């Protein structure tokens, strides 16, 4: 995943956009990514294990099958 990708977070059950890679919080907690969540409008750290990349192929498969 890279900066600007649309993702689904299985922990927060929300969609978001990756805004930073190799993100570290103010208190020093490392995360794989910083994500801007679309529902809350807040940015939080997230690890790749809970994120699913949303692609046009994924949208097509889920919506039209």
Secondary structure as GFF3:
##gff-version 3
##sequence-region A 1 65
A	DSSP	beta_strand	6	9	.	.	.	ID=ss1
A	DSSP	beta_strand	14	24	.	.	.	ID=ss2
A	DSSP	beta_strand	30	37	.	.	.	ID=ss3
A	DSSP	beta_strand	43	46	.	.	.	ID=ss4
A	DSSP	three_ten_helix	48	50	.	.	.	ID=ss5
A	DSSP	beta_strand	51	53	.	.	.	ID=ss6
A	DSSP	alpha_helix	56	63	.	.	.	ID=ss7
###
